[in-house]
Amino acid sequence: MKFLNFFFLISTVLFSKIAISQEGLPIYTDYLTDNYYLIHPSMAGVANCAKVRLTARQQWFGHEDAPKLLTLSINGRIGDTPSAVGGILYTDKNGYHSQTGAYVTYAHHLMFSRSEIDLNMLSFGLSAGFIQYKLDETTFLFDGPDNIIDGIVQSETNFNVDLGFSYHFLEYYAHGTVKNVLKNSGINNDIEITSNLRRYLFSVGGVFGKLGGSWSYEPSIMFQYKDGTQEASIDLNGKVYKDMDFGSIWAGISYRNSFDGAQYLDGSGVSSQKLKQITPILGVNYNQFMFAYTYTYQSNSLVFTNGGFHQLTLGYNFNCKKEKYDCKCPAVN
């Protein structure tokens, strides 16, 4: 029950700090740094350890008010029960827009295996929390009365929920999540499209490697669809793990491609381009600690800057139990 006490302490901190773009938690590739719970609530407590993960993401170094994101998450089982809890706190800033969110999660895991050696588990998760949106208009140019610009810091706090499922069978897995199920008006009540922040996420993958061997490989894909804007994209991912005496080292690469494009003037006419991002990942698990670095490069022909997006992830595992399953399944064992 040590984890449960720790969880309620963190939850109190999360909800006492609900005070800070309108999308909810941004979906980057940080889920690949052993952090699937950040996007799928059903992954809370799925592992044999309780987990704390801290991420810091900075885009376009050297540019004022460039986008930056901080997330803190914790999740784990409630004792030896099939139930689990978790919590997420994040703050996201992009120019004049910013948002802060805090969520708590309940997940339940159903075992279908005849024994705990063979992994066959279906999980359900529900997250509920608050998002506060802010728009700082205090530095906007103001030459006279304007019905749009108030010259103040506008803010609005909304409630929302995420729900989803996960299925693990031996080395294979699938996740499905609906994020921001409820409509949020935020600070843009006059723009109907922004009230629908619903996003659908689907992930599938598997881990391949000889049992007892030191190398394993994990291909996966993630598809996401934004309901309000009807935008879709897909992540094609690959990771490789090497077991070491102290834990493991691993590396990966992710390619994100959007199915929807944007038009722009190129001097000779109107052209269009689609979002394309390449993200290499490096990580190490040292005993109960985890460290990962990701770098995202946007390969579009027209970009704000050639500088990429840097992200660091720090993790700590505690309340660990003996590995139960006879499989290459790093997210669970």
C-alpha positions as CSV (number, residue, x, y, z in Angstrom):
1,M,0.0,0.0,0.0
2,K,3.0,2.3,-0.1
3,F,2.3,3.2,-3.7
4,L,-1.3,4.1,-2.9
5,N,-0.2,6.5,-0.2
6,F,2.3,8.0,-2.5
7,F,-0.3,8.3,-5.3
8,F,-2.8,10.2,-3.1
9,L,0.1,12.6,-2.0
10,I,0.9,13.3,-5.7
11,S,-2.8,13.7,-6.6
12,T,-3.2,16.3,-3.9
13,V,-0.2,18.2,-5.4
14,L,-1.6,17.9,-8.9
15,F,-5.0,19.3,-8.2
16,S,-3.6,22.1,-5.9
17,K,-1.6,23.4,-8.9
18,I,-4.3,23.5,-11.5
19,A,-3.8,27.1,-12.6
20,I,-2.2,27.1,-16.2
21,S,-3.4,26.1,-27.1
22,Q,-6.5,24.5,-26.8
23,E,-5.7,20.9,-27.6
24,G,-5.2,19.2,-24.3
25,L,-2.0,17.2,-23.8
26,P,0.0,17.3,-27.0
27,I,0.7,13.9,-28.6
28,Y,4.4,13.7,-29.4
29,T,6.7,10.6,-29.5
30,D,7.5,10.6,-25.8
31,Y,5.2,7.6,-25.3
32,L,8.0,5.5,-26.9
33,T,10.3,6.3,-23.9
34,D,8.6,3.7,-21.7
35,N,5.7,6.1,-21.2
36,Y,2.6,4.7,-22.9
37,Y,0.5,5.7,-19.8
38,L,0.9,9.3,-20.9
39,I,-1.4,8.7,-23.8
40,H,-3.3,5.5,-22.9
41,P,-5.0,5.5,-19.5
42,S,-5.4,1.7,-19.7
43,M,-1.6,1.4,-19.3
44,A,-1.7,2.6,-15.7
45,G,-0.3,-0.2,-13.5
46,V,0.2,-2.6,-16.3
47,A,3.9,-3.1,-15.4
48,N,5.4,-5.1,-12.5
49,C,6.8,-1.8,-11.1
50,A,5.1,1.5,-10.2
51,K,6.5,4.2,-12.4
52,V,7.3,7.9,-12.2
53,R,8.1,9.7,-15.5
54,L,9.2,13.3,-16.0
55,T,9.6,14.8,-19.5
56,A,10.8,18.2,-20.7
57,R,10.4,19.2,-24.3
58,Q,11.8,22.4,-25.9
59,Q,11.3,23.4,-29.5
60,W,13.5,25.9,-31.5
61,F,16.2,26.8,-29.1
62,G,17.1,30.5,-29.3
63,H,13.6,31.7,-30.3
64,E,11.6,33.7,-27.7
65,D,8.3,32.1,-26.7
66,A,9.1,28.9,-28.6
67,P,6.8,25.9,-27.7
68,K,7.8,23.9,-24.6
69,L,6.1,21.1,-22.7
70,L,6.6,19.6,-19.2
71,T,4.9,16.4,-18.0
72,L,5.0,14.5,-14.8
73,S,3.2,11.1,-14.5
74,I,3.0,8.4,-11.9
75,N,1.1,5.0,-12.1
76,G,1.1,1.6,-10.4
77,R,-1.0,-1.2,-9.0
78,I,-3.0,-1.0,-5.8
79,G,-1.3,-3.7,-3.8
80,D,-1.8,-7.2,-5.3
81,T,-5.2,-6.3,-6.8
82,P,-6.1,-6.1,-10.5
83,S,-6.8,-2.4,-10.0
84,A,-4.4,0.5,-10.6
85,V,-4.3,4.3,-10.3
86,G,-2.2,7.0,-11.9
87,G,-1.9,10.8,-12.2
88,I,-0.6,13.2,-14.8
89,L,0.4,16.9,-14.5
90,Y,1.5,18.9,-17.5
91,T,2.1,22.5,-18.6
92,D,2.3,23.4,-22.3
93,K,3.2,26.9,-23.6
94,N,3.2,28.1,-27.1
95,G,3.7,31.9,-27.6
96,Y,0.8,33.8,-26.1
97,H,-1.2,30.6,-25.5
98,S,-0.6,28.2,-22.6
99,Q,-2.4,25.4,-20.8
100,T,-2.0,23.4,-17.6
101,G,-3.7,20.1,-17.0
102,A,-4.1,17.6,-14.2
103,Y,-5.6,14.1,-14.5
104,V,-6.2,11.1,-12.2
105,T,-6.7,7.7,-13.6
106,Y,-8.3,4.4,-12.6
107,A,-7.5,1.2,-14.6
108,H,-8.5,-2.4,-14.2
109,H,-6.7,-5.4,-15.6
110,L,-8.4,-8.7,-16.4
111,M,-6.2,-11.9,-16.8
112,F,-7.3,-14.6,-19.2
113,S,-4.2,-16.8,-18.8
114,R,-4.4,-20.2,-17.3
115,S,-1.3,-19.2,-15.3
116,E,0.7,-16.0,-14.9
117,I,3.5,-17.4,-17.1
118,D,1.6,-16.7,-20.3
119,L,0.6,-13.1,-20.7
120,N,-3.0,-12.7,-21.9
121,M,-4.5,-9.5,-20.3
122,L,-7.2,-7.0,-21.2
123,S,-7.1,-3.6,-19.5
124,F,-9.5,-0.7,-19.2
125,G,-8.7,2.8,-18.1
126,L,-10.5,6.1,-17.4
127,S,-8.8,9.4,-16.7
128,A,-10.6,12.5,-15.5
129,G,-9.2,16.0,-14.9
130,F,-9.1,19.7,-15.6
131,I,-7.4,21.8,-18.2
132,Q,-6.9,25.6,-17.7
133,Y,-6.4,27.5,-20.9
134,K,-4.7,31.0,-21.0
135,L,-4.3,33.7,-23.6
136,D,-2.0,36.6,-22.7
137,E,-3.2,39.7,-24.6
138,T,-1.3,42.2,-22.4
139,T,1.5,42.7,-25.0
140,F,-0.8,42.8,-28.1
141,L,-0.6,45.9,-30.2
142,F,-3.5,48.1,-29.3
143,D,-4.3,51.2,-31.4
144,G,-7.9,51.6,-30.3
145,P,-11.1,49.8,-29.3
146,D,-11.2,46.3,-30.7
147,N,-14.0,43.7,-30.1
148,I,-11.5,40.9,-30.3
149,I,-8.6,42.1,-28.2
150,D,-9.3,42.8,-24.5
151,G,-5.7,43.5,-23.5
152,I,-5.9,41.1,-20.5
153,V,-4.9,37.5,-19.6
154,Q,-7.9,35.5,-20.5
155,S,-8.3,32.1,-18.8
156,E,-10.9,29.3,-18.6
157,T,-10.9,26.0,-16.8
158,N,-12.7,23.0,-18.3
159,F,-13.3,19.4,-17.2
160,N,-12.6,16.4,-19.5
161,V,-12.1,12.7,-19.5
162,D,-10.1,10.1,-21.5
163,L,-11.0,6.4,-21.8
164,G,-9.4,3.4,-23.5
165,F,-8.4,-0.2,-23.5
166,S,-5.2,-2.2,-23.9
167,Y,-4.8,-5.9,-24.8
168,H,-1.5,-7.8,-24.3
169,F,-1.0,-11.3,-25.6
170,L,2.5,-12.7,-25.1
171,E,4.8,-10.3,-27.0
172,Y,2.0,-8.5,-28.9
173,Y,-0.1,-5.5,-27.8
174,A,-2.9,-3.2,-29.0
175,H,-4.2,0.0,-27.4
176,G,-7.2,2.2,-28.2
177,T,-8.0,5.5,-26.5
178,V,-10.5,8.4,-26.9
179,K,-9.0,11.6,-25.5
180,N,-11.0,14.7,-24.5
181,V,-14.4,12.9,-24.8
182,L,-16.3,16.0,-23.7
183,K,-16.4,19.3,-25.5
184,N,-14.3,22.2,-24.1
185,S,-15.0,25.8,-25.1
186,G,-11.8,27.1,-23.6
187,I,-11.2,30.8,-24.3
188,N,-12.5,30.7,-27.8
189,N,-16.3,30.5,-27.3
190,D,-16.9,32.2,-30.7
191,I,-15.1,29.5,-32.7
192,E,-17.2,26.3,-32.7
193,I,-14.6,24.0,-34.1
194,T,-12.3,24.5,-31.1
195,S,-14.9,23.1,-28.7
196,N,-14.4,19.6,-30.1
197,L,-11.0,18.4,-28.9
198,R,-11.8,14.7,-29.2
199,R,-8.9,12.6,-30.5
200,Y,-8.7,8.9,-31.3
201,L,-5.5,6.9,-30.8
202,F,-4.8,3.4,-31.9
203,S,-1.5,1.6,-31.3
204,V,-0.3,-1.9,-32.2
205,G,3.1,-3.6,-32.0
206,G,5.1,-6.5,-30.9
207,V,8.5,-7.4,-29.4
208,F,10.7,-10.1,-31.2
209,G,13.7,-11.8,-29.8
210,K,14.9,-15.1,-28.5
211,L,13.9,-15.9,-24.9
212,G,17.1,-15.8,-22.9
213,G,18.8,-13.7,-25.6
214,S,20.2,-10.3,-25.0
215,W,18.7,-8.6,-28.1
216,S,15.1,-7.8,-28.9
217,Y,13.3,-5.7,-31.5
218,E,10.0,-3.8,-31.3
219,P,8.2,-2.5,-34.4
220,S,4.9,-0.6,-33.8
221,I,2.6,1.9,-35.3
222,M,0.3,4.5,-33.9
223,F,-2.6,6.2,-35.7
224,Q,-4.3,9.3,-34.5
225,Y,-7.4,11.2,-35.7
226,K,-8.6,14.6,-34.5
227,D,-12.4,14.7,-34.7
228,G,-12.9,18.4,-34.7
229,T,-10.5,19.2,-37.6
230,Q,-10.7,15.8,-39.3
231,E,-6.9,15.5,-39.4
232,A,-5.1,12.2,-39.3
233,S,-1.5,11.0,-39.0
234,I,0.4,7.8,-38.4
235,D,3.6,7.0,-36.5
236,L,5.9,4.2,-37.8
237,N,8.2,3.2,-35.0
238,G,11.1,0.8,-34.5
239,K,13.1,0.1,-31.3
240,V,15.9,-2.3,-30.4
241,Y,16.9,-3.4,-26.9
242,K,20.2,-4.8,-25.5
243,D,20.1,-6.4,-22.1
244,M,23.0,-5.5,-19.8
245,D,24.1,-6.5,-16.3
246,F,22.8,-3.1,-14.9
247,G,19.6,-3.1,-16.9
248,S,19.3,-2.4,-20.6
249,I,20.2,0.1,-23.3
250,W,17.9,0.8,-26.2
251,A,17.4,3.0,-29.3
252,G,14.7,3.7,-31.7
253,I,13.4,5.8,-34.5
254,S,9.9,7.2,-35.3
255,Y,8.5,8.6,-38.5
256,R,5.3,10.7,-38.3
257,N,3.4,11.4,-41.5
258,S,0.2,13.5,-41.7
259,F,-2.5,12.5,-44.2
260,D,-3.6,16.2,-44.4
261,G,-1.7,19.1,-46.0
262,A,-1.5,22.8,-45.8
263,Q,-1.3,25.2,-48.7
264,Y,1.2,28.1,-49.0
265,L,2.5,30.5,-51.6
266,D,6.0,29.6,-52.9
267,G,6.5,32.6,-55.3
268,S,5.4,30.8,-58.4
269,G,2.0,29.7,-57.2
270,V,0.2,27.7,-54.5
271,S,1.9,24.6,-53.2
272,S,1.0,22.2,-50.4
273,Q,2.9,20.1,-47.9
274,K,2.2,17.5,-45.2
275,L,3.7,17.3,-41.7
276,K,6.7,14.9,-41.7
277,Q,8.8,14.3,-38.6
278,I,11.7,12.0,-37.9
279,T,12.6,11.3,-34.3
280,P,15.6,9.2,-33.2
281,I,15.5,8.0,-29.6
282,L,18.3,6.9,-27.2
283,G,17.6,5.4,-23.7
284,V,19.1,3.5,-20.9
285,N,17.6,1.6,-17.9
286,Y,20.0,1.5,-15.0
287,N,18.7,-0.6,-12.1
288,Q,15.5,1.3,-11.2
289,F,16.3,4.5,-13.1
290,M,15.5,5.4,-16.7
291,F,16.9,8.1,-18.9
292,A,16.0,8.9,-22.5
293,Y,16.7,11.6,-25.1
294,T,14.7,12.3,-28.2
295,Y,15.3,14.7,-31.1
296,T,12.6,15.5,-33.6
297,Y,13.5,16.9,-37.0
298,Q,10.7,18.3,-39.2
299,S,11.5,17.4,-42.8
300,N,8.9,19.7,-44.5
301,S,10.2,22.0,-47.2
302,L,8.7,25.1,-45.5
303,V,9.4,25.3,-41.7
304,F,9.7,28.0,-39.1
305,T,13.4,27.1,-38.4
306,N,15.8,24.3,-39.2
307,G,16.3,23.7,-35.5
308,G,14.7,20.6,-34.1
309,F,12.8,19.7,-31.0
310,H,14.7,18.3,-28.0
311,Q,13.2,16.2,-25.2
312,L,14.6,14.6,-22.1
313,T,12.8,11.9,-20.1
314,L,13.7,10.8,-16.5
315,G,12.1,7.9,-14.9
316,Y,12.1,5.9,-11.6
317,N,10.6,2.5,-11.0
318,F,9.6,1.4,-7.4
319,N,7.5,-1.2,-5.6
320,C,8.8,-3.7,-8.2
321,K,7.6,-7.3,-8.1
322,K,9.3,-10.3,-9.6
323,E,8.8,-10.6,-13.4
324,K,5.8,-12.8,-14.0
325,Y,5.6,-13.5,-17.7
326,D,7.7,-15.7,-19.9
327,C,7.8,-13.2,-22.8
328,K,9.7,-10.4,-24.3
329,C,7.3,-7.6,-23.1
330,P,9.3,-4.7,-21.7
331,A,6.2,-2.6,-21.0
332,V,4.8,-5.3,-18.7
333,N,7.7,-7.3,-17.2
